[in-house]
Amino acid sequence: MKGWRGWLIATRPADWLLIGLLLGAAIAGELYLATHARRGSLAEVQVDGRVVLRLPLDRPTETTVEGRLGPLTIAVAGGKVRVVEAPCRHQVCVRMGARGRAGETLVCVPSRVVICILGPRSVEGVDAVAR
């Protein structure tokens, strides 16, 4: 009994039940996260670690930020933010698409621009300090 065929013959009904339960739990978890993820309320734009701009995600807008390599065009629409145009060579930040969930980020490494999506809690301020 070699290969996958031997493994298939050696499995028992309880094994298949366990595999089904694990697969079902994974799918249910993904569906739960997709429907209950917190929507972001603000996009914070940082250049070289300094906050240069905060954009509300509820108002469509398009703006330009000066990064290390040159201007970076950022657009907000439909509660999401995306990089429309960037001066970097590989355009990874443009291909990342739109982001709108709290905690997500868009990054243009060559230009040293980071866009963080903030949720309602993170906008209010610090909720805990660890020492």
N, C-alpha and C positions, 0 to 999 in steps of 0.2 A: 504494500500500500504506500506508494510514493506520490508526492505532489498533492495538488489540491483535490484530486479524485479520492485519494485515501482519507484526507481530512473530511471530505464531504460524507463518506461512508461511516466514519467514526463518530460523527456528531449524533447526538440524541435529541429527542423532542424538547427536553428541558434546555439544551443549548440554544436551540432555535427560539424558544420562548425568551430566554435571556437576551439574545441578539435583538429580537423584535422590541422588547421593552427598552433597551438602551437606545435603539434607533428612534423609537417613538418619543422618548424623553428628550433626545437631542433636537428633534423637529419641533416639539412643543416649546422647548426653551427658546429656539430661534424665533418662532412665531410670537411668543410672549414679548421678547425684546423688540421685535419689529413693530409691534402695536403699542407698547407701553414705554418706549424710549422717550426720555424728556426732550422736548423740542428746545432748541436754543433760542435765546432772545436777543443776543448781542454777539457781534464778531469783533474781537479785539485784535488789531493789527500791530505787530511788533517788528521793528527793524533794529538789528544788532542788539536785541534784548530790551530795547526801550519801546514803551507803548506810544505809538504815534497817532493812532486813530481808533475810534470805537464806532461801529456801524450797527444800528438797530436792524434786525432781520425782518421786521414787519413793514419796512418801507423800501420799495425797489429803488435802487440807486447804482450808479457806476462812478468809480473814482480811481485816481492814480496815486500810487505811493512810490516815492523814490527809494529804491533798494540800492544795494552796493554796486550792482552792474548797470543799473539804469531804472527807468520807470516800469512799474508793475501795475497793470490794470485789473481792478477787482470789481466784480458785479454782485449785487444782492437782488434776488428775485425769488418769489414763491417761498419765502422763509428760509432760503439757503444762500450761501455765499460761494463764489468760485473765482478762480484766477482766469481771466479772459486772455490776457496777453502778458508775456514775460520776456525779458532779454536773455535768459539763459539758453544754452545750446540744446539741451535734451528735452525741454518742455515738460518735465515730469509733473510740475505743479499744475500746469494747464490740463494735462490728461487725468489728474486726480478727480476731476469733476466737481460737482456741487456738494457741499456739506451743510447739514442743518441740525444735527443732534448735539446736545450739550456734551462737551468733552472731546469732540472731534477736532482735528487740526488739519490745516493745509500748510505745506512748507515749501519754500523755494530756497534750497540750501545755498546755491551760488550767490543769490542776492541777499541772503541772510534775512529773509522775511518769513515770519510765522503768523498765521491767522488762527486764533483759538476761538472756538464756539463756546460761549458762556451761557449757562442756564440761569433761571431766575434766582436760584440760591447763590451762585457764584458772583452775581452782579451786586447783591446786597452787601457783601463784604465777607470777612473771615467768620466762620462758624465754629472753629476750634483751633487751639494752638497746642502742639506737642512739644514737650521739653525733654 
